[in-house]
Amino acid sequence: MRRGLKQSALTTFMLAGMLQGAMPGAWAAENATTNYPAGSPGIFLGTFPPIPGLFAISQTNYTSANGLYDGQGNKLPINFKLSAVSETMRFLASYPGEFLGAHIYSQLVVPVVHLESSNPGGSFQANGLANITFSPVILHWALSPVQSLTVGLDLMPNTGTYSARQPLNVGTNYTTISPTVAYRYADPKGFEFAVAPRLLLNGTNTDSVDAFTQMSQQYRSGDALVLDFNAGYNVGAWKFGMVGGYTHQYQDDKINGVKAFNLAGIQDGNRLKSLNLGPSLSYNAGAYQINLNYQHTFHVENGTRSDTVWANLAFPIWVPAPPPGAGPAKR
């Protein structure tokens, strides 16, 4: 248990990709930080404007987390609380023309985060930029009027606010490469669902410091599979549904090449498993879309349970004027 208490004294939980951006139920990986929070896309899985232009999604997030759970999903006798507020801006460029029959997009995700945490080591705060996400090329195929397939590669470079001597950090201090694919079925007058598996291929934090010995170490967070999903039913401009995400870390965390201990003091590689799910309500106002969703962590191993509220607004920034004689552009 001594090793578990050591880690819990400075673990933080996180939202980060935050967006992608923000983090329901995550914990494993160094300082409980990952570069992509499962469930963060919400209703926007595989949804893209069919016209050229520049578009944005504002995602405001509040998360409250408490309690630490071991590799078997049992709650540990460690006092832990964390709250996080984030604002994430997703910018999407939609290009004219096609490649291999697919429409082409690029994306930039910029998350800003405020964290507050209390644990046996004290109370801490952290502010700053979480790791940004850049998707240079996203290909989106319309398979039919109601079906689509999307393939992309997300790059999450080491850009977040980080200090090895601080007990709580927003950034991870390593880079993640994340190939992803998404399938979406959407009847505008009825049922829709989407599913998007992705890999998190993580780099190594070469500037990590052991909290007790203050010696430098190299911490590599294990690679993981993330599955985002949603389902809903359209009634006029309204959509009622569910959103969520599942994380399965299939590779051990390693410190200087040695399998890491979890918070219970067991050398299991600190592998994270978590499932979060909750209701969603959306309103489509044409060029603008508003979404509110709530997600709860129903199961977690080597992590913490959390409750997360998302408020999302999608809107156009710039759309080129239609050619002479053409009707108004529709999203």
C-alpha positions in Angstrom: 0.0 0.0 0.0 2.9 2.3 0.5 3.5 2.6 -3.2 -0.2 3.4 -3.8 -0.1 6.2 -1.2 3.0 7.6 -2.8 1.3 7.9 -6.2 -2.0 9.1 -4.9 -0.3 12.0 -3.2 0.2 13.6 -6.5 -2.1 12.0 -8.9 -4.4 14.2 -10.8 -7.1 13.0 -13.0 -7.7 14.8 -16.2 -9.5 16.0 -19.0 -7.2 16.6 -21.5 -7.2 15.9 -24.9 -9.4 17.7 -23.2 -10.4 17.3 -25.9 -9.8 15.9 -27.5 -10.5 17.1 -24.6 -11.7 16.2 -21.3 -11.7 13.2 -19.3 -14.5 11.4 -17.7 -13.3 8.6 -15.5 -9.7 8.5 -16.6 -6.9 7.7 -14.2 -4.1 5.4 -15.3 -1.0 6.8 -17.0 1.4 9.1 -15.2 -0.3 11.6 -12.9 -3.7 10.2 -14.1 -3.4 12.2 -17.3 -4.2 11.1 -20.8 -4.2 13.0 -24.0 -7.7 11.9 -25.1 -10.9 11.7 -22.9 -13.3 9.0 -24.0 -16.8 10.4 -24.8 -15.6 13.9 -25.5 -16.9 14.1 -29.1 -20.5 13.6 -27.8 -23.0 13.8 -30.7 -20.4 15.1 -33.2 -18.9 11.6 -34.1 -18.6 11.4 -37.8 -20.6 14.6 -38.5 -19.1 17.1 -41.0 -20.5 20.1 -43.0 -20.9 19.1 -46.6 -19.8 22.5 -47.9 -16.4 24.3 -47.9 -15.6 26.7 -45.2 -14.3 27.2 -41.7 -16.4 25.9 -38.7 -16.0 25.6 -35.0 -17.4 23.8 -31.9 -17.1 25.4 -28.5 -17.1 22.7 -25.7 -17.4 23.8 -22.1 -16.9 21.1 -19.6 -17.3 20.6 -15.8 -16.1 17.4 -14.1 -16.3 16.3 -10.5 -14.4 13.1 -9.5 -13.9 11.4 -6.2 -12.6 8.0 -5.0 -9.8 5.9 -6.3 -10.3 2.3 -7.6 -7.8 -0.5 -7.9 -7.2 -2.9 -10.8 -10.2 -5.0 -9.8 -12.6 -2.1 -9.6 -12.6 -1.9 -5.8 -12.6 1.5 -4.1 -9.4 2.3 -2.1 -9.4 3.8 1.4 -7.8 7.0 0.1 -9.4 10.4 0.3 -9.4 11.9 -3.2 -11.4 14.7 -4.9 -10.9 16.5 -8.1 -12.8 19.2 -10.0 -12.0 20.5 -13.5 -13.4 23.2 -15.7 -12.3 23.4 -19.4 -13.1 25.4 -22.5 -12.1 23.6 -25.7 -12.3 25.1 -29.2 -12.4 22.7 -32.2 -11.7 24.4 -35.5 -12.6 22.5 -38.7 -11.5 23.4 -42.2 -13.7 22.0 -45.0 -12.0 22.0 -48.4 -13.6 22.0 -51.9 -13.2 19.0 -54.1 -12.7 15.3 -53.3 -10.0 12.7 -52.9 -10.8 9.1 -53.6 -14.4 10.0 -53.5 -14.1 11.5 -50.0 -14.6 15.0 -48.8 -11.4 16.5 -47.1 -11.1 18.2 -43.8 -8.5 19.4 -41.3 -9.0 20.0 -37.6 -7.3 21.9 -34.7 -8.4 21.3 -31.1 -7.3 23.8 -28.4 -8.2 23.0 -24.7 -7.7 25.3 -21.8 -8.1 23.7 -18.3 -8.4 24.7 -14.6 -7.9 21.8 -12.1 -8.4 21.6 -8.4 -7.5 18.5 -6.4 -7.3 17.3 -2.8 -5.7 14.1 -1.6 -3.5 12.8 1.2 -0.6 15.0 -0.1 -2.6 18.3 0.2 -4.7 20.6 -2.0 -3.5 21.7 -5.3 -4.5 23.8 -8.4 -3.3 23.9 -12.0 -4.1 26.1 -15.0 -3.0 26.1 -18.6 -3.2 24.7 -22.0 -3.7 20.9 -22.3 -2.1 19.1 -25.3 -3.6 20.4 -28.5 -4.8 18.0 -31.2 -4.0 18.5 -34.9 -5.7 16.4 -37.6 -3.9 17.3 -40.9 -6.2 15.2 -43.1 -9.6 13.7 -42.4 -11.4 11.8 -45.2 -15.2 11.5 -45.1 -17.2 9.3 -47.4 -21.0 9.5 -47.9 -21.8 5.8 -48.4 -25.5 6.6 -48.8 -27.9 9.4 -47.9 -28.0 8.1 -44.3 -24.6 6.4 -43.9 -21.0 7.7 -43.8 -17.5 6.5 -43.0 -14.6 8.7 -41.7 -10.9 8.0 -41.4 -8.4 10.3 -39.7 -5.2 10.6 -37.9 -5.0 12.8 -34.8 -1.6 14.2 -33.6 -1.4 15.3 -30.0 2.0 16.9 -29.6 3.7 17.8 -26.4 2.3 21.3 -26.1 0.5 21.3 -22.7 1.5 23.3 -19.6 3.8 21.0 -17.6 6.4 21.2 -14.8 8.0 18.1 -13.4 8.3 19.7 -10.0 4.6 20.5 -9.7 2.2 18.0 -8.0 -0.6 18.8 -10.4 -0.3 19.4 -14.2 -2.6 20.1 -17.1 -0.2 18.8 -19.8 1.2 15.3 -20.1 4.7 16.1 -21.4 4.5 13.5 -24.1 3.1 13.1 -27.6 0.2 10.8 -28.7 -0.5 9.6 -32.2 -4.1 8.5 -32.6 -5.5 6.8 -35.8 -9.2 6.7 -35.8 -12.2 5.6 -37.9 -15.9 6.4 -37.5 -19.2 4.9 -38.9 -22.4 6.9 -38.7 -26.0 6.1 -39.6 -28.3 9.1 -39.4 -31.9 9.4 -40.5 -32.8 13.1 -40.0 -36.4 12.1 -39.3 -35.7 9.1 -37.1 -32.9 7.0 -35.5 -29.2 7.6 -35.7 -26.1 6.1 -34.1 -22.3 6.4 -34.5 -19.3 4.5 -33.3 -15.6 5.5 -33.5 -12.7 3.3 -32.3 -9.3 4.9 -32.0 -5.8 3.9 -30.8 -3.8 6.1 -28.4 -0.1 5.4 -29.2 1.8 7.2 -26.5 5.3 8.6 -26.2 7.5 8.8 -23.1 7.7 11.6 -20.5 11.5 12.0 -20.3 11.2 14.8 -17.8 9.3 12.9 -15.1 10.4 13.1 -11.4 9.7 10.6 -8.6 7.6 12.5 -6.1 9.5 11.1 -3.1 13.0 10.6 -4.2 13.0 13.6 -6.5 15.1 11.6 -8.9 14.5 11.9 -12.7 12.7 9.0 -14.4 11.3 8.1 -17.7 7.6 7.3 -17.6 5.8 5.7 -20.5 2.0 5.6 -20.4 0.7 2.4 -22.0 -1.1 2.4 -25.3 -4.9 2.2 -25.3 -8.0 1.5 -27.3 -10.8 4.0 -27.0 -14.4 3.6 -28.3 -16.6 6.6 -28.6 -20.3 6.1 -29.3 -23.7 7.8 -29.4 -27.3 7.0 -30.3 -30.4 9.2 -30.6 -33.7 9.9 -32.2 -34.6 13.0 -34.2 -38.0 14.7 -33.6 -38.1 17.9 -35.7 -35.2 20.1 -34.7 -34.7 18.1 -31.4 -32.6 15.0 -30.8 -32.8 12.9 -27.7 -30.2 10.3 -27.1 -27.2 8.8 -25.2 -23.4 9.5 -25.5 -20.4 7.8 -23.9 -17.0 6.3 -24.2 -15.0 3.2 -23.3 -11.2 3.1 -22.6 -9.2 -0.1 -22.5 -5.5 0.2 -21.9 -3.9 -2.9 -23.4 -0.3 -2.0 -22.6 1.5 -1.5 -19.3 2.7 1.8 -17.9 6.5 1.5 -17.5 8.9 3.5 -15.4 12.5 3.3 -16.7 11.4 0.2 -18.6 9.9 -1.6 -15.5 6.2 -2.4 -15.2 4.5 0.3 -13.0 2.6 -0.2 -9.7 -1.0 0.8 -9.4 -2.5 2.9 -6.6 -3.1 -0.3 -4.5 0.6 -1.1 -4.6 0.2 -3.9 -7.1 2.6 -4.2 -10.0 0.0 -4.6 -12.7 1.2 -2.0 -15.1 -1.5 0.5 -13.9 -3.8 -0.4 -16.8 -6.9 1.7 -17.1 -10.4 0.4 -18.0 -13.4 2.7 -17.8 -16.9 3.1 -19.1 -18.9 6.4 -19.1 -22.4 6.9 -20.4 -25.2 9.4 -20.1 -28.2 11.3 -21.7 -27.9 13.9 -24.4 -30.2 16.6 -25.7 -29.6 18.6 -28.9 -31.3 21.4 -30.9 -30.6 22.0 -34.6 -31.0 25.6 -35.5 -29.7 25.2 -39.1 -26.2 26.6 -39.2 -26.0 26.4 -35.4 -26.3 23.3 -33.2 -26.6 23.2 -29.4 -26.0 20.1 -27.3 -26.0 19.3 -23.6 -24.9 16.0 -22.3 -24.1 14.4 -19.0 -21.8 11.4 -18.5 -21.2 9.2 -15.5 -18.4 6.6 -15.0 -20.2 3.3 -14.3 -17.1 1.2 -14.1 -13.4 1.9 -13.7 -10.2 -0.1 -13.0 -7.1 1.8 -11.9 -8.9 5.1 -12.0 -11.6 7.3 -10.5 -15.3 7.7 -11.0 -16.5 11.0 -12.3 -19.6 13.0 -13.3 -19.2 15.3 -16.3 -21.4 17.9 -17.9 -20.8 19.1 -21.5 -22.3 22.3 -23.1 -21.5 22.3 -26.8 -22.2 24.9 -29.5 -21.4 24.3 -33.2 -21.3 27.2 -35.6 -19.8 28.4 -38.9 -17.0 31.0 -38.9 -16.7 31.5 -42.6 -18.5 30.1 -45.6 -17.7 31.3 -49.2 -20.4 33.0 -51.1 -22.2 30.7 -53.6 -21.5 31.3 -57.3 -23.7 33.7 -59.3 -27.1 32.1 -60.0 -26.7 29.4 -57.3 -29.1 29.2 -54.4 -28.0 29.9 -50.8 -25.5 27.4 -49.3 -27.1 25.0 -46.9 -25.2 23.2 -44.2 
